[in-house]
Amino acid sequence: MSDSSLQPRLGQAAAFIDSDPQETAEWRDALASLLHAAGPQRVREVMDMLVRLARHPSVGWHPAPGTPYVNTIPATGQPAFPGDLALEERLASVMRWNALAMVVRANKAYGELGGHIASYASAADLFEVGFNHFFRGGDTGDLVFYQPHSAPGVYARAFLEGRLGEDDLDHYRQEIVARQRGVTGLSSYPHPWLMPAFWQFPTGSMGLGPISSIYQARFMRYLRHRGLLDTSGRTVWGVFGDGEMDEPESMSALTLAAREKLDNLIWVVNCNLQRLDGPVRGNGRIIDELEALFAGAGWRVIKLVWGSDWDDLFARDTDDALARVFARTVDGQLQTFAAKDGRYNREHFFGQDPALAALAQGLTDEQIDRLKRGGHDLVKIYAAYHAAAATRGQPAVILAQTKKGYGMGEAGQGRMTAHQQKKLEREDLIAFRNRFDLALSDEQAASLAFHKPAADSPEMRYLQARRAALGGYLPARRGAATPVPVPPLARYGAFALGADGKEMSTTMAFVRMLAGLLKDSQLGPRIVPIVADEARTFGMANLFKQVGIYSFNGQAYEPEDIGSVLSYREAIDGQILEEGISEAGAISSWTAAATSYSVHGQAMLPFYIYYSMFGFQRVGDLIWAAADQRSRGFLLGATAGRTTLGGEGLQHQDGTSLLHASTVPNCRAYDPCNACELAVILDHGMRQMMERHEDLFYYVTLMNENYAQPSLPAGVEDDLIRGMYRFAMQAPANAKAAVRLLGSGSILREVKAAAELLASDWGIAAEVWSATSFSELAREARDVERFNRLHPAEPARTSHVRRCLAGDAPVIASTDYVRAWPQLIASYIDAPFTALGTDGFGRSDTRAVLRRFFEIDRHHVVLAALTALRERGQVDAKTCAEAIARYGLAPDVLAPWLA
Ligand SMILES: Cc1ncc(C[n+]2csc(CCOP(=O)(O)OP(=O)(O)O)c2C)c(N)n1
């Protein structure tokens, strides 16, 4: 039988119960002769027909998902390997060595630096076939996501390519001293923030690379379908770990990729069967499991299980012995086989079955030891990649079986502890040198000398020629894109700037401004509105009709509301990305758009508007990765504020996002109360990102509370952007004392009301400040404080917050967020500071009741102000008690953060 006819037999032996063997044999023979006479295409046709019949409910046939534990591409279907196999193998060996040497050298010098050898050792060939034959470089090249702890291998290649020097390699994981010494420090994992000309996509947090790669592929389609950029030549490649597939993010968008037919997406899952602690599926088989998952989701699955030297074994295995043995061999056992030598494998693998033992008879122990798994065979890898790249109409995944720590011998191959191995002894190094036949002396190997063949050696000429043919080096990140002019604010935000008491919420104001911006001929097309099934919540339904919802295949149905002006309109050139209930998906889309200026040289401006509680708290790690890759765009935390979102309760009311946002170095976070403030912030942010190319993004809260909106006071723009401006003043005649009240978001209105009460009820003057951003105030104050500390001889500088709050009149801040948010400024001012906030779990009630409960309302602000004055002897205890009584405050209820 030929190879292709042989494959269907494999893997079926184990669980097969046959009630009529003779009849079964007739069917099997019929199929075999059809295959022989008419070829595989005819077999597929007949099988399709039989499957249709067998799926009838009366038959109840439910085939187990999955195919035998063999390569999807049969030996007979392999394309010829187009490269120079010997040269590529030599190059791969050099990469392996330099990657290993880099990690071991760093850890010899400083044992605390860490690093990984075993992952790249398993992935080296998978990477190399990509680099030599598939990954296209250049501005319109491919997007490649690299397994993070394989970064040493990527550096090792850049070293051979001449993009990194020995000095750079010697500063692996030493980024700070490297800079001081004028060399490139190599970051532990792919980090565009740290190596902005090198890495494009951060993958260090498992699972984020996989989901991001899907949304990058999808965003390329979006750009093309909207007629903005021809991305049709670009493919997204992702090399990920089999352990990494356990992350929910890795799996969560598989169906999206298949549904949208993303044939510009190829994943390579490095199935070395191990993760950090041990086997990925010790008692099962991860490749089988992933095959069923991906195939079920609609991906083309290409299994790359065995290397070329198995071909002959399969061809000679007329008795299906391999199938029988694979069917009962689990990954934990396969790992043990990987760790053991040829002799052990002869006895324990081939020795399990007499027919199998016979197959191994012609092989020496050494040959058995060297039997390759598919992911270590360049020819087989090429065949799998070739098939993946030729796949049309669906994404493809290659499940490549490898050995963790491949070639590390006793020191690591297949060992439980392989992942952490970063120190190798002299004998291990020499054994590795021998194993990969490297042109290094014993001393060079033992001293971990880097190895770079001469520039005119066949290896190096080959390597350079391959990259030149594929369009240039990878990875490479570019930072520039043509600026996009931002229209004057008055053109789309005049209604907000001059609101003059008109009632609206800041969410409504935002949507109106967004609709205006979308009409701008230059910026409008670059805007990417993103929602996760909450557009109606935020009053954005009007945009459905105006700009349409992106759909890769248009709208194949008549929408129920077709006659309505707000009709649900899906279109291939639709502008809104409606991600359904997937915040992880929506933020990944946002990141794809927010990095388009760099990835595609086409600046886009995403506005992702979402329920604020499901942002930083839910997908904070994806936001952190977006920050790492220098995203530019707006995140809008809508229905923000623990008490402003009245009835939604504990899981929805957000009191912490602003605090989270303040911890992201390049995130600018604002909590505007008024539509006019929001307008100024949007204008400022857009100019920074779209016109001036600043690598930062904005988090802005939006509220759903309607109130009378003031017009923008004259000349406050700069202070508003700095984080606070003087909003109002209540100064009764003969004021007894004075306080400063700070408010942000909708609570500014409570603060303003408190100032009026302080004046009218207690004869106290109060200055009211709109604190648009405590984190911006703190950021600048931190800079100033540091400057003053490090420059004692220079005139001391004064921060904006200190200048605004000079003097010692008490300061009281009240917000809809936890106290830690306003407290960000506490140490930068001299005056006594009291923070009120919404610490504790949210709960449902009316806004007024909630604000009273959390003790952030006007009456609690008044009491806090009186108390601060009492501590200075300007107000007595009796007055405070009077205030408690007058406002009906409850001194003995449980604190909100305990309730
Ligand atoms: C979110 C997250 N959790 C945990 C880790 C720590 N970590 C780094 S690599 C690794 C194991 C990876 O195993 P696998 O994906 O199978 O890759 P391999 O190294 O075996 O090729 C773990 C747990 C991480 N980087 N990110």
The ligand as an SDF file (V2000), in Angstrom:
LIG
                    3D

 26 27  0  0  0  0  0  0  0  0999 V2000
    0.2060   34.6490   31.8460 C   0  0  0  0  0  0  0  0  0  0  0  0
    1.4920   33.9240   32.1330 C   0  0  0  0  0  0  0  0  0  0  0  0
    1.5080   32.9600   33.0540 N   0  0  0  0  0  0  0  0  0  0  0  0
    2.6560   32.3070   33.3370 C   0  0  0  0  0  0  0  0  0  0  0  0
    3.8200   32.6250   32.6990 C   0  0  0  0  0  0  0  0  0  0  0  0
    5.1120   31.9300   33.0730 C   0  0  0  0  0  0  0  0  0  0  0  0
    5.5560   31.0150   32.0270 N   0  0  0  0  0  0  0  0  0  0  0  0
    6.4560   31.3650   31.1160 C   0  0  0  0  0  0  0  0  0  0  0  0
    6.7990   30.1660   30.0380 S   0  0  0  0  0  0  0  0  0  0  0  0
    5.7600   29.0940   30.8210 C   0  0  0  0  0  0  0  0  0  0  0  0
    5.5940   27.7110   30.2960 C   0  0  0  0  0  0  0  0  0  0  0  0
    5.3370   27.7310   28.8410 C   0  0  0  0  0  0  0  0  0  0  0  0
    5.0380   26.4680   28.3680 O   0  0  0  0  0  0  0  0  0  0  0  0
    4.6880   26.2440   26.8560 P   0  0  0  0  0  0  0  0  0  0  0  0
    3.6860   27.2380   26.3970 O   0  0  0  0  0  0  0  0  0  0  0  0
    4.3420   24.8330   26.6730 O   0  0  0  0  0  0  0  0  0  0  0  0
    6.0350   26.6190   26.1040 O   0  0  0  0  0  0  0  0  0  0  0  0
    7.4220   25.8330   26.0430 P   0  0  0  0  0  0  0  0  0  0  0  0
    8.3760   26.6430   26.8570 O   0  0  0  0  0  0  0  0  0  0  0  0
    7.2140   24.4810   26.6100 O   0  0  0  0  0  0  0  0  0  0  0  0
    7.7830   25.8080   24.6120 O   0  0  0  0  0  0  0  0  0  0  0  0
    5.1550   29.7050   31.9040 C   0  0  0  0  0  0  0  0  0  0  0  0
    4.2070   29.0640   32.8360 C   0  0  0  0  0  0  0  0  0  0  0  0
    3.7490   33.6500   31.7310 C   0  0  0  0  0  0  0  0  0  0  0  0
    4.8190   34.0400   31.0470 N   0  0  0  0  0  0  0  0  0  0  0  0
    2.5850   34.2520   31.4530 N   0  0  0  0  0  0  0  0  0  0  0  0
  1  2  1  0
  2  3  1  0
  2 26  2  0
  3  4  2  0
  4  5  1  0
  5  6  1  0
  5 24  2  0
  6  7  1  0
  7  8  2  0
  7 22  1  0
  8  9  1  0
  9 10  1  0
 10 11  1  0
 10 22  2  0
 11 12  1  0
 12 13  1  0
 13 14  1  0
 14 15  2  0
 14 16  1  0
 14 17  1  0
 17 18  1  0
 18 19  2  0
 18 20  1  0
 18 21  1  0
 22 23  1  0
 24 25  1  0
 24 26  1  0
M  CHG  1   7   1
M  END
$$$$
